[in-house]
Amino acid sequence: MNDDTQRKDSSMSLHRASGDLAERLEALESRIAYQEHWLDTLDEAVATQERRLTRLERINDLMQEKLRDQQRALQEGDAAAPGPGDEVPPHY
């Protein structure tokens, strides 16, 4: 009877171990699925930020160009504007 008891104990231990292994495997699969979901989410967020950054850089370049054009126009306007010595005195 001692041999039968050892076989049952060994069989139950093996069954318990395979159950634990199945639970651990399921937990790992669940964690991997969760991490893959978050990687996809983060990847999309990074792609969105990249598109937004590109658009903002384009807007910044256009704004700088407009500022340079306005500064040039002001400088040309100042050079072309008559100075106080060039003004015609008012007629009375």
Buried (B, 14 or more C-beta within 10 A) or exposed (E): EEEEEEEEEEEEEEEEEEEEEEEEEEEEEEEEEEEEEEEEEEEEEEEEEEEEEEEEEEEEEEEEEEEEEEEEEEEEEEEEEEEEEEEEEEEE
